[in-house]
Amino acid sequence: MARRLEITGVSRAEAARLRADARVQAALGALPAGAPGARLVVADENGPKGGRAFRCAITVGRSARSPVHVESVATTPRLALDGALTKLERRLARERDLARESRRRPKKYYAALRARASAG
């Protein structure tokens, strides 16, 4: 099921050209089904002054947990999106690994109770 994705800062044609929707949905595939969605913001930092510095920020809402926010700055919107997606994938993988590791090890009080029961 596709999650809700809000894209601001670029036109629909630019978002389609970047394939932003599909790429962010693929990165969100690791989240549980109850995750509410994401927001993608692309902004030109320098504006009409000249120079090219695009900021891409992705905020992913998660049910019962704090949202994940990553951003990247690059010379083109595509490079900024690539950097932000790389950071998002790395952050989600790290949190998934930490959650798996904490479930794998028994809690201290549980281990002490089991040791006491086997000793007595």
Phi, psi and omega per residue, in radians:
M1 nan 2.337 -3.133
A2 -1.349 2.393 3.101
R3 -1.535 2.772 3.130
R4 -1.233 2.287 -3.141
L5 -2.279 2.156 3.118
E6 -1.850 2.140 -3.126
I7 -2.007 2.155 3.103
T8 -2.262 2.728 3.075
G9 1.720 -0.292 3.087
V10 -2.324 2.723 3.116
S11 -1.268 2.898 3.107
R12 -1.057 -0.681 3.137
A13 -1.126 -0.724 3.119
E14 -1.159 -0.713 3.113
A15 -1.121 -0.677 3.102
A16 -1.172 -0.671 3.131
R17 -1.157 -0.634 3.096
L18 -1.329 -0.238 -3.019
R19 0.977 0.659 -3.062
A20 -1.093 -0.742 -3.081
D21 -1.052 -0.913 -3.100
A22 -1.135 -0.686 -3.089
R23 -1.214 -0.702 3.110
V24 -1.228 -0.690 3.095
Q25 -1.064 -0.671 3.104
A26 -1.136 -0.689 3.128
A27 -1.191 -0.551 -3.131
L28 -1.420 -0.065 -3.132
G29 -1.047 -0.402 -3.117
A30 -1.381 -0.247 -3.112
L31 -1.375 2.687 3.066
P32 -1.104 2.840 -3.043
A33 -1.121 -0.427 -3.088
G34 -1.428 0.037 -3.115
A35 -1.170 2.314 -3.022
P36 -1.237 -0.587 -3.138
G37 2.606 -2.898 -3.054
A38 -2.487 2.843 3.087
R39 -2.279 2.250 -3.136
L40 -2.048 2.171 3.137
V41 -2.161 2.195 3.060
V42 -2.035 2.194 -3.098
A43 -2.352 2.520 3.054
D44 -1.558 1.971 -3.052
E45 -1.190 -0.634 -3.068
N46 -1.524 -0.372 -3.133
G47 1.107 -2.517 -3.071
P48 -1.356 -0.028 -3.110
K49 -1.123 -0.444 -3.058
G50 2.005 3.024 -3.076
G51 1.327 2.793 -3.114
R52 -2.264 1.879 3.057
A53 -2.378 1.839 -3.136
F54 -1.791 2.344 3.093
R55 -1.902 2.255 3.079
C56 -2.049 2.140 3.138
A57 -2.118 2.334 3.103
I58 -2.136 2.199 3.068
T59 -2.089 2.140 -3.112
V60 -1.945 2.094 3.067
G61 -1.428 2.475 3.120
R62 -2.285 2.446 3.138
S63 -1.256 2.338 3.093
A64 1.135 0.243 3.088
R65 -2.495 2.861 3.129
S66 -1.246 2.623 -3.132
P67 -1.210 2.725 3.091
V68 -1.772 2.255 3.138
H69 -2.212 2.212 3.059
V70 -2.321 2.645 3.061
E71 -2.602 2.760 -3.110
S72 -2.543 2.563 3.104
V73 -2.092 2.316 -3.140
A74 -2.633 3.137 -3.079
T75 -1.416 -0.401 3.119
T76 -2.253 2.736 3.097
P77 -1.058 -0.628 -3.133
R78 -1.134 -0.774 3.120
L79 -1.152 -0.655 3.101
A80 -1.131 -0.727 3.104
L81 -1.142 -0.735 3.097
D82 -1.025 -0.801 3.142
G83 -1.122 -0.731 -3.141
A84 -1.176 -0.691 3.111
L85 -1.161 -0.661 3.091
T86 -1.085 -0.778 3.120
K87 -1.130 -0.695 3.135
L88 -1.129 -0.803 3.124
E89 -1.072 -0.722 3.138
R90 -1.141 -0.746 -3.141
R91 -1.131 -0.771 -3.139
L92 -1.160 -0.675 3.102
A93 -1.142 -0.699 3.137
R94 -1.132 -0.773 3.128
E95 -1.156 -0.638 3.098
R96 -1.140 -0.726 3.122
D97 -1.156 -0.702 3.107
L98 -1.129 -0.705 3.114
A99 -1.138 -0.725 3.120
R100 -1.132 -0.715 -3.125
E101 -1.159 -0.674 -3.131
S102 -1.247 -0.516 3.081
R103 -1.323 -0.485 -3.064
R104 -1.261 -0.616 -3.089
R105 -1.613 2.395 3.091
P106 -1.242 2.598 3.117
K107 -1.197 2.737 -3.056
K108 -1.049 -0.794 -3.089
Y109 -1.181 -0.579 3.128
Y110 -1.205 -0.742 3.134
A111 -1.144 -0.677 3.132
A112 -1.171 -0.689 3.131
L113 -1.145 -0.717 3.112
R114 -1.158 -0.681 3.132
A115 -1.157 -0.706 3.129
R116 -1.163 -0.670 -3.130
A117 -1.204 -0.658 -3.129
S118 -1.327 -0.455 -3.140
A119 -1.378 -0.517 -3.013
G120 -1.856 nan nan
